Each structure stands twice: as C-alpha cells, then as structure tokens.
Amino acid sequence: MGGASIWHWIVVGLIVVLLFGRGKISEMMGDVAKGIKAFKKGMADDESQAVQNQSNEPARSIEHQPGETAQTAQNANANKAG
C-alpha cells in the first residue's frame, strides 16, 4: 500500500489548480518552453561561433626529423617562431 493511486494524483492536481489557477499553469509552461528554445538557440550560436573562430586561425604544422626527440623538436619550432 506504499504506492500513490490515481486518486492521490487527482487530489494533488486539484490542489495545484486551486492554488495557481489554470491560466497561471499554462503561462508557466509557456515560459519554460521559451526558456528551452532560447537555451537551444544559444547553444547553436556558441557552436557556430567556435567553428568560425577555428577557421580564422592559421594552420599550424609540426616538423619532425627522424631521430629527433619531442623536446628538441619543440625547441626548434620555438626558435623558428621567435
């Protein structure tokens, strides 16, 4: 007998409707939907901006000579850049 029956949910629903009213509940759901749409739009804008920023950067290459360690290659590339 630990589960909530349909009658429990109906009573809870009626109390919520009495407290907030039908208009207020639908208004809140509309606000939630607007928030979700704005969030998705913001995420899409951030992704397109990140792709655009990556395409503006020049391509970098690392030159590696056989027998060269990673540290000496890094030093050689730093000397070329500076």
Secondary structure, DSSP 8 states (H G I E B T S, - for coil): --S--HHHHHHHHHHHHHHH-HHHHHHHHHHHHHHHHHHHHHHHHHHHHHHHHHHHS--------TT--HHHHHHHHHHHH-
